[in-house]
Amino acid sequence: MDFAHVAGLVAGFLEDRGCPVAVVGAFGLHAWGLQRATLDLDLVTHASAQTELLAHLEGLGYETLHASAGYSNHLHRDAALGRVDVVYVTGETARRLFEGCRPLLELGGRRLRVPRAEHIAAMKVQAMKNDPSRLLQDMADIGFLLRRGDVDRDEVRLYFERAGLLEKWDELVRAL
């Protein structure tokens, strides 16, 4: 997959419309120092952009595999365009997330914003809650972020608590 090209197509589209966008997933983790292989590009944007973004992606030839109020994923037959997953946020969550983003990642000459490590952890917690099969990888990713030493552990614990996964938080802290 040509990640730089796809980031330009998708993030560029959103930025041109004044919609906030940030990189999450493996590239978001990469910006915080964790190197790992990935087969897709994960982005977060404001929910108000969803209708236009879905139409844009479908106009580029992407098939929408799933779309809900909070998430969509898209696959292109051309392997160079690959898979794009998008998280949609609103309200106070969107305000806090995008206010904390910083341009930490360069991809194909484009500076991309990345959420705070705590917000990436929050998305990982929500993903574990929604899909328990992700537990091992997401716990490892959150553990990496927590070991950085500059992450607000109390804030991350709160995300576990809100998701009803406090026992997983306790396991993670014991393992660290």
C-alpha positions in Angstrom: 0.0 0.0 0.0 1.2 3.5 -0.9 0.5 5.0 2.5 1.8 8.5 1.6 -0.4 8.6 -1.5 -3.5 7.4 0.4 -2.8 9.9 3.3 -2.7 12.6 0.7 -6.0 11.5 -0.9 -7.9 11.2 2.4 -6.3 13.6 4.9 -5.8 16.1 2.1 -9.6 15.9 1.2 -10.5 16.5 4.9 -8.0 19.3 5.4 -9.2 21.1 2.2 -12.7 21.1 3.8 -11.5 22.4 7.1 -12.2 19.1 8.8 -9.8 18.0 11.5 -8.0 14.8 10.9 -5.3 12.9 12.7 -3.5 9.6 12.2 -4.1 6.8 14.7 -3.5 3.0 14.6 -0.1 1.7 13.7 1.1 5.1 12.3 -0.1 6.9 15.4 1.9 4.5 17.5 4.8 4.9 15.2 4.8 8.7 15.9 5.1 7.8 19.6 8.0 5.4 19.0 6.5 2.0 18.4 7.5 0.4 15.1 5.1 -2.3 13.8 3.9 -3.5 10.5 0.5 -2.5 9.2 -1.7 -3.1 6.2 -4.0 -0.2 6.6 -4.2 3.6 7.3 -6.2 4.5 10.4 -7.5 8.1 10.7 -9.8 10.0 13.1 -12.0 12.9 12.1 -15.1 14.8 13.1 -18.3 12.9 12.6 -19.7 15.8 10.6 -17.3 14.9 7.8 -18.6 11.3 7.5 -21.1 11.7 4.6 -18.7 13.6 2.4 -15.8 11.4 3.2 -17.7 8.2 2.4 -18.8 9.7 -0.9 -15.2 10.8 -1.6 -13.8 7.3 -0.8 -16.4 5.6 -2.9 -15.7 8.0 -5.7 -12.0 6.9 -5.6 -13.2 3.3 -6.0 -13.1 2.2 -2.4 -15.7 -0.3 -1.2 -17.3 0.6 2.1 -17.1 -2.6 4.1 -18.7 -1.1 7.2 -20.1 2.2 8.3 -21.6 3.2 11.6 -21.9 6.5 13.5 -18.4 6.0 15.1 -16.4 4.0 12.5 -16.1 3.0 8.9 -13.7 0.9 6.9 -12.9 0.9 3.2 -11.1 -1.4 0.8 -9.8 -0.7 -2.6 -9.2 -3.4 -5.3 -5.9 -1.7 -6.1 -3.4 -2.9 -3.5 -1.6 0.4 -3.7 -4.7 2.1 -2.3 -5.4 -0.7 0.2 -7.5 -0.3 3.3 -8.6 2.8 5.1 -10.3 2.8 8.5 -11.8 5.9 10.0 -12.9 6.7 13.5 -15.5 9.5 13.9 -15.8 11.6 17.0 -18.1 14.4 18.2 -18.7 16.9 20.9 -16.3 17.2 23.9 -14.4 14.1 22.8 -13.6 15.7 19.4 -12.7 19.0 21.0 -10.3 17.5 23.5 -8.8 15.0 21.0 -8.1 17.5 18.2 -6.9 20.2 20.7 -4.2 17.8 21.9 -3.0 16.7 18.4 0.5 17.6 17.3 2.1 17.3 13.8 4.4 14.4 14.8 4.3 12.3 11.7 5.7 13.0 8.2 4.4 10.8 5.5 5.3 11.5 1.9 6.2 15.1 2.6 2.9 15.8 4.4 2.9 16.6 8.1 0.2 14.7 9.8 -1.3 15.4 13.2 -1.3 12.6 15.9 -3.4 12.5 19.0 -1.8 12.5 22.5 -0.6 9.1 23.6 -3.4 9.0 26.2 -6.0 9.5 23.5 -4.5 6.7 21.4 -4.7 4.5 24.5 -8.4 5.5 24.9 -9.1 4.4 21.3 -7.3 1.1 22.0 -9.4 0.6 25.1 -12.6 1.2 23.2 -11.5 -1.2 20.5 -10.8 -3.9 23.1 -14.3 -3.4 24.5 -15.9 -3.6 21.1 -13.8 -6.5 19.9 -12.3 -8.7 22.6 -10.2 -10.6 20.0 -8.0 -7.4 19.8 -7.1 -7.7 23.5 -3.5 -9.0 23.4 -2.3 -6.6 20.7 -4.0 -3.5 22.1 -2.9 -4.3 25.7 0.7 -4.6 24.3 0.3 -1.2 22.5 -1.0 0.5 25.6 1.7 -1.0 27.7 4.3 0.4 25.3 2.7 3.9 25.7 2.7 3.6 29.5 6.3 2.6 29.6 7.3 5.9 27.9 7.0 7.6 31.3 5.4 10.8 30.0 1.9 9.4 29.7 -0.8 10.3 32.3 -1.5 6.9 33.8 -4.5 8.2 35.8 -6.1 9.4 32.6 -5.5 6.1 30.9 -6.9 4.2 33.9 -10.1 6.3 33.7 -10.6 5.1 30.1 -10.3 1.5 31.3 -12.8 2.3 34.1 -15.3 3.9 31.8 -15.2 0.9 29.4 -15.8 -1.5 32.3 -12.3 -3.0 31.8 -10.7 -2.0 35.1 -9.6 -5.6 35.7 -7.6 -5.4 32.4 -6.0 -2.2 33.7 -4.9 -4.0 36.9 -3.4 -6.8 34.8 -1.6 -4.3 32.7 -0.1 -2.4 35.6 1.0 -5.6 37.3 2.7 -6.7 34.1 4.6 -3.4 33.8 
